[in-house]
């Protein structure tokens, strides 16, 4: 009976009640999303790379190196020489390594210049290897081969055998397109839930050649070595009558390509985890080409410490919004007490005690808060579900929607207790008014 009367009382002031519910639910949604998304982002970031002991790049902040080398956010401030790459690869502590070259894109998707060791040693999540979505082998069988991430292939609509051209820079629309040498999609990776899904992988040597103006000039004029010219001439004669477009096709070999001169980053795996700090100190030591060897786990911890303050600030602001919404409900009920003289009198005539009136006002505050929680849980879950595909397609991060976060019971209990405390003001006013009747 108490709940029914409280519901009917709120329905009489439905507009004010709905505004209060909206204010409280928005603050609760912000609180839920900031807590849930923070945990999901931390999990997604942490699973983007595993099994790599060191990431080496030109001297920079560890967080900056992680952002551009793992998450494809930003561009490298400078490159490291290929000589240093070879020196580090030959260190006694190093078991394997593979390079990355960044800076180009395909319609906004990052292009990664690397070699076959990338597919052999790169790990994500719980040390899962990269896998092809088909039976195609994960390797660069030819200089113009391109291996696409799952998201890049889906959005761009590329299939195995399709041709694509690289663009200089990371913008979606670029006027500096490398049309001199198109690439052929040779394989498509299975989804990983990491930035790999939004990457286009090409051979490092071919990417180096595209940025070598002298080599490009030689290619455009058809001035390759004699053996290659002879093979190309025979091929053109055979195809001359079938397709005019194939007259200028080039059949390249890796031996035709120039040696890489620089790379953006080097992923390193050590023979033993115990050698991590020793190898890091050796790479970071004073040298004419200063480098930074980053431990991925430590860099991610530093990154989350930087974001921790922003996350706590957002939660603090959400708490303030919750308090503001509760104060609004208290203000509405406090004002309504002055206009509920007749209602309180009728309740007293029917035998309701002052304590019953007190509990009635507290019940109204609880109903407002519970209604706001229902709206907040549904709203935050729906928003995360709708935003997850967009975040995955733009940032390569997989977020799972949380319709019932793990710590929801604690949050609900705390907010209900806070609402009871806030409701003491109008409830006591109604109690005193009922006591005088």
CORBELQUI-V405727 format. One record per residue. N is the residue number from 1. RES is the residue in one letter. PHI is phi as a letter, one per 20 degrees, with the letter a starting at -180 (none if undefined). OMEGA is omega in radians with two decimals (none if undefined). D_FIRST is the distance of its C-alpha to the first C-alpha in Angstrom with 1 decimal. Layout:
# CORBELQUI-V405727
N_RES_PHI_OMEGA_D_FIRST ; N_RES_PHI_OMEGA_D_FIRST
This chain:
# CORBELQUI-V405727
1_X_none_3.14_0.0 ; 2_X_f_-3.14_3.8 ; 3_X_f_3.14_5.5 ; 4_X_f_3.12_5.1 ; 5_X_f_3.14_6.2 ; 6_X_f_3.12_8.6 ; 7_X_f_3.14_9.9 ; 8_X_f_3.11_10.7 ; 9_X_f_3.12_12.2 ; 10_X_f_3.13_14.3 ; 11_X_f_3.08_15.4 ; 12_X_f_3.10_16.8 ; 13_X_c_-2.98_19.0 ; 14_X_f_-3.11_19.5 ; 15_X_f_3.11_23.2 ; 16_X_f_-3.14_22.9 ; 17_X_f_3.13_20.1 ; 18_X_f_3.11_22.4 ; 19_X_f_3.10_25.3 ; 20_X_f_3.12_23.6 ; 21_X_f_3.12_22.6 ; 22_X_f_-3.12_26.2 ; 23_X_f_-3.13_27.7 ; 24_X_f_-3.10_25.8 ; 25_X_f_3.10_26.3 ; 26_X_f_3.11_30.0 ; 27_X_f_3.12_30.5 ; 28_X_f_3.09_28.9 ; 29_X_f_3.12_31.1 ; 30_X_f_3.13_34.1 ; 31_X_f_-3.12_33.3 ; 32_X_f_-3.09_32.8 ; 33_X_f_-3.14_35.9 ; 34_X_f_3.13_38.1 ; 35_X_f_-3.10_37.3 ; 36_X_f_-3.13_37.4 ; 37_X_f_3.11_40.4 ; 38_X_f_3.12_42.3 ; 39_X_f_3.14_42.1 ; 40_X_f_3.11_43.1 ; 41_X_f_3.12_45.9 ; 42_X_f_3.12_47.2 ; 43_X_f_-3.13_47.2 ; 44_X_f_3.12_48.9 ; 45_X_f_-3.08_51.5 ; 46_X_f_-3.11_52.3 ; 47_X_e_-3.08_52.9 ; 48_X_f_3.12_55.2 ; 49_X_b_3.09_58.3 ; 50_X_b_3.14_59.1 ; 51_X_n_3.09_62.3 ; 52_X_e_-3.10_64.1 ; 53_X_e_-3.11_65.4 ; 54_X_b_2.96_66.7 ; 55_X_c_-3.04_66.5 ; 56_X_d_3.12_69.7 ; 57_X_b_3.06_70.2 ; 58_X_g_-3.02_72.1 ; 59_X_g_3.14_71.2 ; 60_X_a_3.09_67.7 ; 61_X_f_-3.13_64.3 ; 62_X_g_-3.14_62.8 ; 63_X_f_3.13_59.6 ; 64_X_f_3.12_61.6 ; 65_X_f_3.12_63.6 ; 66_X_f_-3.08_60.5 ; 67_X_f_-3.08_59.0 ; 68_X_e_-3.09_62.0 ; 69_X_e_-3.09_63.3 ; 70_X_d_-3.01_60.2 ; 71_X_d_3.09_57.6 ; 72_X_l_3.11_60.1 ; 73_X_d_-3.09_58.7 ; 74_X_n_-3.13_61.6 ; 75_X_c_3.13_65.3 ; 76_X_f_3.11_67.7 ; 77_X_f_3.08_69.5 ; 78_X_b_-3.08_72.7 ; 79_X_d_3.01_74.1 ; 80_X_d_-3.04_75.7 ; 81_X_f_3.09_79.2 ; 82_X_f_3.10_79.9 ; 83_X_f_3.13_82.4 ; 84_X_f_3.07_79.7 ; 85_X_g_-3.14_77.6 ; 86_X_f_3.12_80.5 ; 87_X_f_-3.13_81.2 ; 88_X_f_3.14_77.6 ; 89_X_f_-3.11_77.6 ; 90_X_e_3.08_80.7 ; 91_X_f_-3.10_79.3 ; 92_X_f_-3.13_79.6 ; 93_X_e_-2.99_75.8 ; 94_X_e_3.10_74.8 ; 95_X_e_3.11_74.1 ; 96_X_b_3.07_73.1 ; 97_X_a_3.00_72.4 ; 98_X_b_-3.08_71.7 ; 99_X_e_3.00_71.9 ; 100_X_c_3.00_69.7 ; 101_X_c_-3.09_71.0 ; 102_X_d_3.06_68.5 ; 103_X_p_3.11_68.9 ; 104_X_d_-3.12_69.0 ; 105_X_b_3.01_66.4 ; 106_X_c_-3.13_65.9 ; 107_X_l_3.09_63.8 ; 108_X_n_3.12_61.7 ; 109_X_e_-3.05_61.6 ; 110_X_f_3.04_63.4 ; 111_X_e_-3.14_66.7 ; 112_X_d_3.02_67.6 ; 113_X_e_-3.07_71.3 ; 114_X_b_3.09_71.8 ; 115_X_c_-3.05_73.7 ; 116_X_f_3.12_73.0 ; 117_X_f_3.09_72.1 ; 118_X_g_-3.13_68.8 ; 119_X_f_-3.11_67.7 ; 120_X_e_-2.98_69.2 ; 121_X_d_-3.11_67.5 ; 122_X_f_3.12_64.4 ; 123_X_c_3.09_61.2 ; 124_X_b_3.14_57.5 ; 125_X_l_3.11_54.2 ; 126_X_e_3.14_55.1 ; 127_X_l_3.09_58.9 ; 128_X_e_3.09_58.6 ; 129_X_e_3.04_61.8 ; 130_X_f_-3.11_62.0 ; 131_X_c_3.10_62.4 ; 132_X_e_3.11_63.8 ; 133_X_f_3.10_61.6 ; 134_X_c_3.11_64.7 ; 135_X_e_-3.14_67.8 ; 136_X_f_-3.14_69.5 ; 137_X_f_3.11_70.8 ; 138_X_e_3.09_69.3 ; 139_X_a_3.08_72.5 ; 140_X_e_-3.11_74.5 ; 141_X_f_3.14_77.2 ; 142_X_b_-3.06_78.8 ; 143_X_f_-3.10_78.8 ; 144_X_e_3.13_76.8 ; 145_X_f_3.09_74.0 ; 146_X_c_3.11_70.4 ; 147_X_d_-3.03_67.4 ; 148_X_d_2.96_64.1 ; 149_X_f_-3.03_60.6 ; 150_X_f_-3.10_58.0 ; 151_X_f_3.12_56.2 ; 152_X_f_3.13_59.4 ; 153_X_f_-3.11_60.7 ; 154_X_f_-3.08_57.5 ; 155_X_f_-3.10_57.2 ; 156_X_f_3.10_61.0 ; 157_X_m_-3.13_61.4 ; 158_X_e_3.04_64.4 ; 159_X_c_-3.14_65.6 ; 160_X_f_-3.10_68.3 ; 161_X_o_3.12_71.7 ; 162_X_f_-3.13_70.4 ; 163_X_d_3.10_72.2 ; 164_X_b_3.12_70.7 ; 165_X_c_3.14_72.2 ; 166_X_e_3.07_71.1 ; 167_X_c_3.12_70.6 ; 168_X_f_-3.12_71.4 ; 169_X_n_-3.04_68.5 ; 170_X_d_-3.11_64.7 ; 171_X_e_-3.13_63.8 ; 172_X_f_3.11_62.5 ; 173_X_d_-3.09_65.3 ; 174_X_c_3.11_68.7 ; 175_X_e_3.13_72.2 ; 176_X_e_-3.09_73.9 ; 177_X_e_-3.14_73.6 ; 178_X_e_-3.14_75.9 ; 179_X_e_-3.11_77.1 ; 180_X_f_-3.06_80.4 ; 181_X_b_3.12_79.1 ; 182_X_f_3.10_76.1 ; 183_X_d_3.13_74.1 ; 184_X_d_3.13_73.2 ; 185_X_f_-3.11_69.8 ; 186_X_d_-3.14_70.8 ; 187_X_a_3.08_67.5 ; 188_X_c_-3.08_63.7 ; 189_X_f_2.99_61.6 ; 190_X_f_3.13_58.5 ; 191_X_g_3.14_55.3 ; 192_X_d_-3.05_54.9 ; 193_X_m_-3.13_51.9 ; 194_X_c_3.08_54.3 ; 195_X_g_3.07_56.5 ; 196_X_g_-3.12_59.1 ; 197_X_f_-3.10_57.3 ; 198_X_d_-3.07_58.3 ; 199_X_d_3.04_61.9 ; 200_X_d_-3.04_65.2 ; 201_X_d_3.14_67.7 ; 202_X_c_3.13_71.5 ; 203_X_f_-3.12_74.6 ; 204_X_g_-3.09_75.3 ; 205_X_f_3.13_79.0 ; 206_X_f_3.10_78.3 ; 207_X_f_3.07_76.0 ; 208_X_f_-3.13_78.7 ; 209_X_f_-3.14_81.2 ; 210_X_f_3.13_79.1 ; 211_X_e_3.13_79.3 ; 212_X_d_-3.04_83.0 ; 213_X_f_3.14_84.8 ; 214_X_f_3.12_88.2 ; 215_X_f_3.12_86.9 ; 216_X_f_3.12_85.2 ; 217_X_f_3.12_88.4 ; 218_X_f_-3.11_90.2 ; 219_X_f_-3.09_87.7 ; 220_X_f_3.12_87.8 ; 221_X_e_3.11_91.6 ; 222_X_m_-3.08_91.6 ; 223_X_e_3.05_93.6 ; 224_X_e_-3.14_92.5 ; 225_X_f_-2.97_94.8 ; 226_X_f_-3.12_97.6 ; 227_X_f_-3.14_96.2 ; 228_X_f_3.10_92.9 ; 229_X_f_-3.13_94.6 ; 230_X_f_3.13_96.6 ; 231_X_f_-3.13_93.6 ; 232_X_f_-3.13_91.8 ; 233_X_f_3.12_94.9 ; 234_X_f_3.14_95.1 ; 235_X_f_-3.11_91.4 ; 236_X_f_3.12_91.8 ; 237_X_f_-3.12_94.9 ; 238_X_f_-3.04_93.0 ; 239_X_e_-2.97_90.0 ; 240_X_g_-3.07_92.0 ; 241_X_e_-3.08_92.1 ; 242_X_e_-3.07_88.4 ; 243_X_b_3.11_86.4 ; 244_X_f_-3.11_87.6 ; 245_X_f_-3.09_84.5 ; 246_X_e_-3.07_85.4 ; 247_X_f_-3.06_88.8 ; 248_X_d_-3.14_87.5 ; 249_X_f_-3.13_85.1 ; 250_X_d_3.03_85.5 ; 251_X_d_-3.06_85.4 ; 252_X_e_2.99_84.7 ; 253_X_c_-3.13_85.1 ; 254_X_f_3.14_83.6 ; 255_X_f_3.12_87.2 ; 256_X_f_-2.98_87.4 ; 257_X_e_3.11_84.6 ; 258_X_f_3.09_85.1 ; 259_X_f_3.11_83.9 ; 260_X_f_3.14_80.6 ; 261_X_d_-3.12_81.4 ; 262_X_b_3.09_77.9 ; 263_X_c_3.14_74.3 ; 264_X_e_-3.12_70.9 ; 265_X_b_-3.14_69.6 ; 266_X_c_3.08_70.6 ; 267_X_e_-3.01_68.2 ; 268_X_c_2.98_69.7 ; 269_X_d_-3.06_69.1 ; 270_X_e_3.12_70.8 ; 271_X_f_3.12_72.4 ; 272_X_b_3.09_70.2 ; 273_X_f_-3.13_67.1 ; 274_X_f_-3.12_69.0 ; 275_X_e_-3.02_71.4 ; 276_X_g_-3.07_68.8 ; 277_X_f_3.09_69.5 ; 278_X_f_3.12_73.2 ; 279_X_f_3.12_73.3 ; 280_X_f_3.13_71.0 ; 281_X_f_3.14_73.4 ; 282_X_f_-3.12_76.4 ; 283_X_f_-3.11_75.0 ; 284_X_f_-3.09_73.8 ; 285_X_f_-3.11_77.1 ; 286_X_g_-3.11_79.3 ; 287_X_b_3.13_81.0 ; 288_X_f_3.02_82.5 ; 289_X_c_-3.06_79.5 ; 290_X_f_3.13_76.4 ; 291_X_c_3.05_73.6 ; 292_X_c_3.06_70.1 ; 293_X_d_-3.01_69.0 ; 294_X_d_3.00_65.2 ; 295_X_e_-3.02_63.2 ; 296_X_g_-3.11_60.3 ; 297_X_f_3.14_57.7 ; 298_X_f_3.14_58.6 ; 299_X_f_3.10_58.7 ; 300_X_f_3.09_55.2 ; 301_X_f_3.09_53.9 ; 302_X_f_3.14_55.5 ; 303_X_f_-3.13_54.1 ; 304_X_f_3.02_50.5 ; 305_X_f_3.09_51.2 ; 306_X_f_3.14_52.1 ; 307_X_f_-3.10_48.9 ; 308_X_f_-3.14_46.8 ; 309_X_f_3.12_46.9 ; 310_X_f_3.13_45.8 ; 311_X_f_3.11_43.0 ; 312_X_f_3.10_41.8 ; 313_X_f_3.13_42.2 ; 314_X_f_3.11_40.0 ; 315_X_f_3.10_37.3 ; 316_X_f_3.11_37.6 ; 317_X_f_3.09_37.3 ; 318_X_f_3.08_34.2 ; 319_X_f_3.09_32.7 ; 320_X_f_3.09_33.6 ; 321_X_f_3.10_32.0 ; 322_X_f_3.12_28.7 ; 323_X_f_3.12_28.9 ; 324_X_f_3.11_29.8 ; 325_X_f_3.10_26.8 ; 326_X_f_3.09_24.5 ; 327_X_f_3.07_26.3 ; 328_X_f_3.10_25.8 ; 329_X_f_3.09_22.0 ; 330_X_f_3.14_22.4 ; 331_X_f_3.13_24.8 ; 332_X_f_-3.13_22.5 ; 333_X_f_-3.14_19.6 ; 334_X_f_3.11_22.3 ; 335_X_f_-3.10_23.8 ; 336_X_f_-3.14_20.6 ; 337_X_g_-3.12_19.9 ; 338_X_f_-3.12_23.1 ; 339_X_d_-3.11_22.0 ; 340_X_d_3.13_18.5 ; 341_X_g_-3.10_20.1 ; 342_X_f_3.14_19.0 ; 343_X_f_3.14_15.3 ; 344_X_f_3.12_15.3 ; 345_X_f_3.13_17.3 ; 346_X_f_3.11_15.0 ; 347_X_f_3.13_12.1 ; 348_X_f_3.14_14.8 ; 349_X_f_3.13_16.0 ; 350_X_e_3.07_12.8 ; 351_X_o_-3.14_13.2 ; 352_X_f_3.12_11.4 ; 353_X_e_3.06_14.0 ; 354_X_g_3.10_15.8 ; 355_X_f_3.10_14.6 ; 356_X_f_3.10_10.9 ; 357_X_f_3.12_12.4 ; 358_X_g_-3.14_14.4 ; 359_X_f_3.12_11.7 ; 360_X_f_3.12_10.1 ; 361_X_f_3.10_13.6 ; 362_X_f_3.12_14.3 ; 363_X_f_3.12_11.4 ; 364_X_f_3.11_12.9 ; 365_X_f_3.12_16.3 ; 366_X_f_3.13_15.3 ; 367_X_f_3.10_14.0 ; 368_X_f_-3.12_17.3 ; 369_X_f_3.11_19.3 ; 370_X_f_3.09_18.0 ; 371_X_f_3.11_18.6 ; 372_X_f_3.12_22.0 ; 373_X_f_3.10_22.8 ; 374_X_f_3.12_22.3 ; 375_X_f_-3.09_24.6 ; 376_X_f_-3.13_27.0 ; 377_X_f_3.12_27.4 ; 378_X_f_-3.10_28.0 ; 379_X_f_-3.13_30.3 ; 380_X_f_3.11_32.3 ; 381_X_f_3.13_32.9 ; 382_X_f_-3.13_34.0 ; 383_X_f_3.11_36.2 ; 384_X_f_3.11_37.9 ; 385_X_f_-3.14_38.5 ; 386_X_f_-3.08_40.1 ; 387_X_e_-3.07_42.1 ; 388_X_g_3.13_43.4 ; 389_X_f_-3.14_46.2 ; 390_X_f_3.12_47.3 ; 391_X_f_3.13_47.6 ; 392_X_f_-3.09_49.5 ; 393_X_f_-3.09_51.9 ; 394_X_e_-3.05_52.6 ; 395_X_c_3.10_52.6 ; 396_X_m_-3.13_52.9 ; 397_X_d_-3.12_49.8 ; 398_X_e_3.11_47.4 ; 399_X_d_3.08_43.7 ; 400_X_e_-3.12_41.0 ; 401_X_f_-3.13_37.6 ; 402_X_d_3.10_34.8 ; 403_X_f_3.11_31.4 ; 404_X_b_-3.12_30.1 ; 405_X_g_-3.04_32.4 ; 406_X_f_-3.07_33.2 ; 407_X_d_-3.09_31.7 ; 408_X_f_-3.10_28.5 ; 409_X_f_3.11_26.3 ; 410_X_f_-3.14_28.1 ; 411_X_f_3.13_27.7 ; 412_X_f_3.12_24.0 ; 413_X_f_3.13_23.5 ; 414_X_f_-3.13_25.8 ; 415_X_f_3.09_24.3 ; 416_X_f_3.08_20.7 ; 417_X_f_3.11_22.2 ; 418_X_f_3.12_24.2 ; 419_X_f_3.09_21.2 ; 420_X_f_3.10_19.5 ; 421_X_f_3.13_22.8 ; 422_X_f_-3.12_23.1 ; 423_X_f_3.13_19.7 ; 424_X_f_-3.08_20.9 ; 425_X_f_3.12_22.9 ; 426_X_f_-3.13_20.3 ; 427_X_f_3.11_17.8 ; 428_X_f_3.09_20.6 ; 429_X_f_3.11_21.7 ; 430_X_f_3.12_18.3 ; 431_X_f_-3.14_18.4 ; 432_X_f_3.13_21.9 ; 433_X_f_3.13_21.2 ; 434_X_f_-3.13_18.4 ; 435_X_f_-3.12_20.8 ; 436_X_e_-3.12_23.5 ; 437_X_e_none_21.7
